Amino acid sequence: MRSSDPDIWESRPPDGGVEDFSELTARIASKVVERQLTVPSVVLLESVKPLSFLGNQMLIFLDPVLSLVVDSKDYRKFVRMIEDRDNVEKLICAIEEENARDVERRAAVNASRPGRRGFLSWFRRGHGRGEPKGDGIGRQGNNQDSGD
């Protein structure tokens, strides 16, 4: 497809059906979660959802510049996807679902390593070994009142 092709930005596929963005949505969601940008991306998408059509038009305007940096086919498909608010909502849901799967994966990995503790646990009193020294307020010893 040449960039001068008039149907390059057509939002409907040639057969008249609805274009499927599920594969692109899944790839975007996995990259967002992989980079741990779930919360910022969801906040951004929720805030620009009412302006998705204007964002679509801005991205079409920026196509000549951005196509130098990103893959033109995926970029144009993304632009067609965000034209519709429902697709933006589907992207948000896909990001949240991918994040939930990632949290479950991390929990399973952490559960398989029961002896592992966090870095800051080494700075706690007693280091978690044996009986704690003192009563937690700075007094050492047997903590018996001397009766004075």
N, C-alpha and C positions, 0 to 999 in steps of 0.2 A: 504494500500500500504506500503510495506516495503521499507526502504531506499536503499536496494540492488536491487530493481526492476530496470531493465535497461531502461524501458520506463517512468520513473518518471519525466524526464526532457524533454520529447517529446513535441515539440512546437505545434503539430497538435493534435486535438482530435482524438480518435480512429475511428470515422466514416468518417474521411477525410475532414470534414468541417473546417470552421474558428472558432476558439475559441472566445467566447464573453466575453470581459473584461469590459462591461459597468457597471455592478453592483460593481465590485472592484474599477473602476475608480470613480464612484459616492461616494463610501465610503471614498476613499482617499481624494477626493476633499472636502467633508464635514468636515472631520477632520482637514485638512489644514486651511480652512476658520474659523472653530470654534476656532482654536488656533491663529488666526490672523497672519499666516505665508504665506500669499498669495504671496507677492512680493519676499521674499527670495526663496520660492519654485519655482516660475516661472523662476526667474533668474538662479537658479541652474539647473533646467530641460532644459532650453534653452541652457545653456553652455555645458551640458554633452550630449545633443542630438546626436551630431556626434559620440560620443564614447559609445553609448548605448549598442552595442554588447559587447564591452570590459567590460562594467559595468555588463552586464548579466553574463559573464564568471567569473568575480570576485565574484559576489554574489553566483554563483554555488560553487565556491571554498570555500566560507565562510559558506556554508549551515550547516555543522556539528556544528559549534559554534553558529550561529545565530538561529538555530532551537531550542536551549535551551531557548531562550528569546521570540521568536515570534511563532505564530501558523504556523506550517509547510505547511499546505494546502494553506493558503493565501500567505505565503512567496513564495512558488514555483509558484503560479499563477502570483504573481507580477514579479518574475524573468522572466517567460515566456513572460509577457506583455512587459517589457522594452527591450526585444530582438529586437523588431521592432521599428524603429523611428516613424512610423505613430502612433503607440500606445502611444508613449511619447507625440506626438503633441496632440492627443486626450485627454490625461491626463491634459495637460496645458490648453486646451480649457475648459475642465470640471471644473478646478479650477477657471478660470476666470469667467465662467458663474455662478458658485456657489457664488463667491464673489459679482457679480452684484446683485444676488438675496438677498444676505445678506445686501448689501448697501440699497437696496429698502426697505427691512424689517425695518432696523434701521431708515430710513427716515420717514417711516409711523409711527413708534412708537414715534419719536421726534415730528412729526406734530400733533399727538394726545395729546401732552402735551405742549400747547402754552405758559404757564406761566413759564416754566422751562428755566433757564439761566445757562450758564456755570460758573464754579468756578471762573474764572478770571474776570468775569464781575463785581464782587463785588469790585474789586480794581480800577475800572475806576472812574473818577471824577463824583460825583453826584449820583452814584449807579443807574442811570437810573430813579430816582424819581424826579418829578417836574422839575423846571427850573435849568439848570446848573449854578453853582456858578463860576463866572469869565468868561474870554474870551478864555480860553484854552492856554494862554501863561503865566499864573501865576498872572495876575492882577485881583484884586477883586473889587467889587463896581459897579458903573453904567457905567463905561468905557467911560466917557465923558472927552474930552480934556479940561484941566483947562485953557489953553490959555496963559500960561507963556512964 
